[in-house]
Amino acid sequence: MERNHSLEYSGVSSVGVIRTNNEDSFYVNKIWDDNTVIAIVADGLGGCQKGEIASKLAVDTIVSYLSKYSNGDRLELLRQAVIAANNTIIEKQAEIPDANNMSTVITIAIFDPIARLVYMAHVGDTRLYVFTNERKLVKLSHDHTLVGYKEELGELTEEEAMSHPKRNEISKVLGMSLIDINSKGFVELSSFELYSKSTYLLCSDGLYDMITSQEISNVLRDKNSLKEKQKKLVEYANKAGGKDNITVVLIENKSEWNDVNNFTDVSTSNKIEESSYIHQKQSVFQPLKLFFFLLIGAIIGATIFYLYDKAYNKENYNNTNHIDIVYMNCMPDSTINLRKKQDSIIHQLEINIMLLKSTIENIDSNNGKHLVNHVANFGT
């Protein structure tokens, strides 16, 4: 276990009970300076060849890539590093015997206690959690699996997801194909507030497929050392069956900030739809959000009324000297035209709602910096 000013960190990996080969890899250490810590968990796909090589290649490539850059946008560096790892695996597939299908999933987190931020890059179904001083366990990453998506939506319970026959069908992994270095859609990227008096957990599915989030919380709640906590988590997973390799990396922030943890997502890209979020985001800008929500709602309502009234009056005017002579699906032209205008109005409404969501998210993430631009968009 290492101490890094306010941060302590530790990691462990177990082969489990069933398997004889550990295809997980992990890394946790300082990076760039004495304040910043990087943690990585990679899980080589057990159904493919050389999963342990793929996971180690990914970890080594990412650490090497990031170590060269002490400055620059952290999320952009993470995006580039993950793509570099993916392409390295693809290149090695042709060089290593029996490795033409090797692949891995991965989660990386960089902890900056000076900026009080956590930067995450994620592909697949390894996970990043935070356990706060309010005794809440929150999953910060999103599983790139259909089962994980349904679990986040509430269509499956945690227990149902843990035992689902399609639990391990993953939509995105490192090693499927070459990715352009400028690609923006492959890596899930997010940054979060580094919460005071909190513990962060990176793990492979060998942990959370065996024990529930409540059982994880119970272990993290204890006042044991990180090594004792990670040992218990591995033991519980093995006692529950140990069907897969189990990797646990814990990072504890012992500092206590003066302000209150708000679970505000600072900056997120490549998110799945808002309804699938399991973060419970609360914002200090709620009054501001409410005001602009009402203002923009009024603008949308007035726009809809104006467009509909204009379309309706125009149709009535045109119909005074109009004889319907063409029918489509037993519907006169005038009705079809009116329907088209109504569809156009509905489409405009959908666009306005999307802009409204974007405005509210930007109020959360940028403290209202881009508010004027979004309000201007509603007027166009």
RASULZI-V277690 format. One record per backbone hydrogen bond with DSSP energy under -0.5 kcal/mol. NH is the residue of the N-H (numbers start at 1). CO is the residue of the C=O. Records with the same first field share a line. If there is no record, write none. Layout:
# RASULZI-V277690
NH=CO / CO
This chain:
# RASULZI-V277690
2=9
4=7
6=4
7=4
8=252
9=2
10=250
12=248
14=246
17=242
18=242
23=21
25=42
27=40
29=38
31=36
33=31
37=111
38=29
39=109
40=27
41=107
42=25
43=105
44=23 / 42
45=103
48=45
51=48
54=50
55=51
56=52
57=53
58=54
59=55
60=56
61=57
62=58
63=59
64=60
65=61
66=62
67=63
68=64 / 65
69=66
70=68
77=73
78=74
79=75
80=76
81=77
82=78
83=79
84=80
85=81
86=82
87=83
88=84
89=85
90=86
91=87
92=88
93=89
94=90 / 91
95=91 / 92
96=92
99=96
102=99
104=174
105=43
106=123
107=41
108=121
109=39
110=119
111=37
112=110 / 117
113=35 / 111
116=112
117=112
118=192
119=110
120=190
121=108
122=188
123=106
127=203
129=201
130=138
131=199
132=130 / 136
133=196
135=132
138=130 / 136
140=128 / 138
141=128
144=124
145=143
146=169
149=145
150=146
151=147
152=148
153=149
154=150 / 151
155=150
156=150
161=157
162=158
163=159
164=161
167=164
169=166
170=168
171=144
172=144
174=104
175=173
176=173
183=180
188=122
189=187 / 269
190=120
191=267
192=118
193=264
194=116
195=193
197=255
198=195 / 253
199=131
200=251
201=129
202=249
203=127
204=247
207=204
208=204
209=205
210=207
211=207
216=212
217=213
218=214
219=215
220=216
221=217
222=218 / 219
229=225
230=226
231=227
232=228
233=229
234=230
235=231
236=232
237=233
238=234
239=235
240=236
241=238
242=237
246=14
248=12
249=202
250=10
251=200
252=8
253=198
254=6 / 252
257=255
265=263
266=191 / 264
267=191
269=189
276=273
277=274
281=279
282=262
286=283
289=285
290=286
291=287
292=288
293=289
294=290
295=291
296=292
297=293
298=294
299=295
300=296
301=297
302=298
303=299
304=300
305=301
306=302
307=303
308=304
309=305
310=306
311=307
312=308
313=309
314=310
315=311
316=312
317=313
318=314
319=315
320=316 / 317
321=318
322=319
324=322
328=331
331=328
333=326
336=332
337=333
338=334
339=335
340=336
341=337
342=338
343=339
344=340
345=341
346=342
347=343
348=344
349=345
350=346
351=347
352=348
353=349
354=350
355=351
356=352
357=353
358=354
359=355
360=356
361=357
362=358
363=359
364=360
365=361
366=362
367=363
368=362
369=366
371=368
374=370
375=371
376=372
377=373
378=374
379=375 / 376
380=377
